[in-house]
Amino acid sequence: MADGDIEVYYEGKPWHVRRQGENEPLSDHATKEAALKMGRLRAEAEGVEFYVRNRDGTIAEKDSHGNDPPEKPG
């Protein structure tokens, strides 16, 4: 499993996918939908959290892929 969660964000025209804490994007996409697809696939494959940011940088959505706490009985 890789270190760092995956996020989709908008900057300078295209949408990007990056690992949180890194400046360089893992990939660039012309549409938000394409970035979402790639980012979600990457987060699922690595078992990390997936964040989607609005154009203003606020978090619009968060999804967990493998880091959920175990179910507690009762």
C-alpha positions as CSV (number, residue, x, y, z in Angstrom):
1,M,0.0,0.0,0.0
2,A,1.3,3.4,-0.9
3,D,1.6,6.3,1.5
4,G,-0.8,9.2,1.2
5,D,-4.4,9.5,0.2
6,I,-5.5,10.4,-3.4
7,E,-7.3,13.6,-4.3
8,V,-8.9,15.2,-7.3
9,Y,-8.4,19.0,-7.6
10,Y,-8.7,21.8,-10.1
11,E,-5.8,24.1,-10.9
12,G,-5.0,26.2,-13.9
13,K,-7.6,24.8,-16.3
14,P,-7.4,21.0,-16.2
15,W,-8.4,18.7,-13.4
16,H,-5.6,16.7,-11.7
17,V,-5.1,13.6,-9.6
18,R,-2.4,13.7,-6.9
19,R,-1.3,12.1,-3.7
20,Q,-1.9,14.4,-0.8
21,G,1.2,16.1,0.4
22,E,2.8,16.1,-3.0
23,N,2.9,19.0,-5.4
24,E,3.2,17.2,-8.7
25,P,0.0,15.6,-10.1
26,L,-0.1,11.9,-10.9
27,S,-2.2,12.7,-13.9
28,D,-4.0,15.6,-15.7
29,H,-7.5,15.4,-17.2
30,A,-9.6,17.7,-19.4
31,T,-12.8,16.9,-17.5
32,K,-13.7,16.4,-13.8
33,E,-15.4,13.1,-14.7
34,A,-12.2,11.7,-16.2
35,A,-10.2,12.8,-13.1
36,L,-12.8,11.2,-10.8
37,K,-12.6,7.9,-12.6
38,M,-8.8,7.7,-12.5
39,G,-8.5,9.0,-8.9
40,R,-11.1,6.5,-7.6
41,L,-9.4,3.6,-9.4
42,R,-6.1,4.6,-7.9
43,A,-7.5,4.9,-4.4
44,E,-9.3,1.6,-4.7
45,A,-6.1,-0.2,-5.9
46,E,-4.0,1.3,-3.1
47,G,-6.6,1.0,-0.4
48,V,-6.5,4.7,0.6
49,E,-8.9,7.6,1.2
50,F,-10.2,9.4,-1.9
51,Y,-11.0,13.1,-1.8
52,V,-12.7,15.3,-4.3
53,R,-12.1,19.1,-4.0
54,N,-14.2,21.9,-5.4
55,R,-12.7,24.5,-7.6
56,D,-12.2,26.7,-4.5
57,G,-10.2,23.9,-2.8
58,T,-12.9,22.9,-0.3
59,I,-13.6,19.2,0.1
60,A,-16.8,18.2,-1.8
61,E,-16.6,14.5,-1.3
62,K,-14.6,11.8,0.6
63,D,-14.6,8.1,0.1
64,S,-12.8,5.4,2.0
65,H,-11.1,2.4,0.2
66,G,-9.8,0.0,2.8
67,N,-9.2,2.1,5.9
68,D,-12.6,1.6,7.5
69,P,-12.6,0.4,11.1
70,P,-13.8,-3.2,11.6
71,E,-17.5,-3.6,12.4
72,K,-18.1,-3.8,16.2
73,P,-20.7,-6.3,17.3
74,G,-23.8,-5.2,19.1
